[in-house]
Amino acid sequence: MERQGAAGDREAARVPADSGDRMDAGCCCANPQAYAAQQPMGRTRTPSADAELQNRRVGANIGAPRTNRAAPTGQVTDQDIANRRFRGFREVDAGRLRESLPPQARHLAQQFIDSGRRHNLDPLALAAIARHETANFSSPAFRNKNNAMGVSNARGPRMMQSHAQSIEYMASRLNSPTGPYKNANNLRELWHIYSPPASRNGGRPVSNDPRNLNRHWGAGVENFIREYERAVGR
């Protein structure tokens, strides 16, 4: 989840404070203890947390059982992630993207495209990040807080006005020339800010991700982008 510093939206766990709320640097849980107390999807082991972990494992292709939320098979290398550009808009057929999303998220297909166009981002990258952050659009934050992108603060995922607003908000952050992602030019660089793994923190999991689930973020998002590319014929 995008993580935010003391004053910044979802800066990853080690990112300096910026200004605004943050997306937690470990997918939907900025503060494990506080979040677990108010949501069933905290970092402690709960059924929904286990489901999220399984979804991420499948997305990262590390041998978890298949579910109906599985990402496509195929190994993703670190170089693949480094080669993936998330900046730069590409035209996407809204109907095909809509059909590739689960029923509860199909209304967001046009929003991914519109926000991508407005902020010069790849709509499929936005959709893939949302899918990973919300365990395929099934997390409590998505269902109960209109939060499609993992936007969170020190208390956990934020309540957003709408799913569409959360996508637009995060897209504007990703493309801000003064924001925390301004120097990220590929998915690998984005991963290390948005959801940093322990390898970026001296081998220690970041504070809001004690089980180091962030290590699956890059491969998971890359796999989901590939799946959407096949679905829309790109």
N, C-alpha and C positions, 0 to 999 in steps of 0.2 A: 504494500500500500504506500502511496506517496506519503512521505513523512515530512512533517514540518518542524522547523526549529522553533525557538522560543517565540518568534514573531513571524513565522512564515508558513505559507501553505505547503503542506506535504513536501517538505524537504526530507530527504532520506535521513536515516538515523544519525549520520555523522555530518550532515550538511549544516553549515553555519545558519544561524537564524536569519530569516528574510523578513517577510512582512505579510501576515495573513495566516490562514489556517493551513494545515499541512495534510498531505496524504501520508499516512504512516508508512514508514519504510519497510514494511513487511506485509503488505496486503491486508488492509482492513483491520489494523489493530495498533493504534499508536501507543497505547498504554495497556499492556496485557492485563494487569490487575484491575485497573479501573474499568476497562472494557468488559472483562469477564464478569464483573459484578452486574453489568447492565445489559449484556448481550450474551446469547448462548454461543456466540462464535468467537470467544476470546482465545488467547493463546493456550489456555489450559485445555486439557483433552476433554472434549465434549463430542457428542455425535456429529454435530455440524462442523466442528473443527476438524474431526477426522475425515469427514466428507470433503472438506476443502483441501486437506492435505492430499487425499487420494486424487482429487481432480488435478492438483498441481503436479503430482508425480506422473500422472499419465501425460499431462501437457509437456513435461520435461523428458518423457521417455526413459524413465528409470525403472520400469518393470512393474508398476502397480497394476492391479486388475483393471480390466476395461470396464467402463461405465458408459451410459448413454451421453456422457459429457466429455468423452475422451477426445484428445487431440489426435491428429493423424500420426501414423507411425513414421519413423525415419529419424536417424540420429542428427542432432544439431551440435555443431562444433562451436568453439569460442570464436573462430574466424567467421563462421556464418553469422553470428550475432554482431560481430564487428562490421561486417559488410552490409548489414541491413540499415537502410536509411529510413528514418521516420519523418524527416522533413521533406517537403515537396508534395504538393497536391497531385493526385491522379484521379482521373474520372472513373467512377464506379457505377455500375448499374444498380440503382436503388432497389429494384424489384428482386434481383438476384441476391443482393446483400440481405434484404429482408427475409428471404426464404432460408438463408443460411443461419439466421438467428433463432433462438428458441422462442416459442410463442409470447412469453412475457417480455421479450425485448425487441420484438419486430417493429414496434412503433418508433424505435430509435435509429433505424437504418438511415433515414434521411438526415437525422441530426448528426450522425457521424460524418456524413458527406458534407453537410453545410458547414459544420465547425472546421472540418479539414480544409475546405475551400477558403473559408474566412481567415484562417491562421496558417495557411500554407503547410498543412500537415497531411500525411497519408491517412485517409479515412479507415483503411484496414488496420493500420497500427492503432488508431484510437479504439476501434472495435475490439482488437485483440487485447489491449491493455485492460479495457473494461471487463472483458470475459475473464481474464486471469484474476483481476482484483475482486470480482464478485462471485467466484466459483461458478462460472457460467450463468451469471445473472440470477443466482439463487440465494445469496447471502442475506442475513438480516438487515445489513445496511442498505442493500438494494431494495428489499421488500418493504422495509419499514421507514427508511429515511430518504428515499428518492436519490440514493447515492450510488451512481453507476461507475465511479472512477476511484473510489477509495479515499476521497478527500476527508481528511481528519485533523483533529487538533489534539491537545494533550488529554482530552477526555475520551477520545476515540473517534469513530466516524461521525462526521457532521450531518445534521439534518439539512438537506438541500430543498430548494423550492420545487424542483422537479428533476426527473432523470435527465431531461434535455439540458436543464440549466447546469447540472453537474458536469456534463460533457463539455459544454461551451466554456465553463469556468476553467476546467483543466486544460483545454486546448489553448486558451488564452495564456495560461501559465507556461505551457510548454514552449510557446512561441514568443514569450516576453523577452525583449532585448536586455532587460535588466534583472530578469528572474534567475532562479537557481539552475535552470537548464540551458542557459544561454550558450554555454560552451559544449553542450552535448550535440554531437553531429551524427551519431549512429546509435543503434539500439544498445550496444554494450556500454557506451558512455552514459546513456540515459539510465540503464539498469543500475549502474553504480551510484547514481544520485537518487533515483526514484525509489529504489528498493535494494539497498546495498547488502551484499552477502558478507559473511564473516571474513572472507579472504580480503575484503577491502577495509577491514578493521583489525588488523594485526592478528587475524585468525580467530578472533572472538566474535560471537554473534552480537549484533547491535542490540541495544537495550530493549527495544520494543519487539524483538524477534529472537527470543531465547533459544528456539529450536532451529534457527537458521533456515527457515523456509524460504528466505529470500534467495537462496542459492539456486532455486528453480525458476526464478522470474524470467531471466533472459531467454532460456531455452523454451519455456512455456509460451511466452509472448511470440517468439519467432515461429513456433509450431502453429499457433493460432493464426498468425498472418498467412502462413502457407495454406492453411485450410481454407481461409476466406478467399485467397487468390484462386484456388481451384474452383471454389463455389461460384465466383463471379466471372471466371474465365480470363483472369489476368496473370 
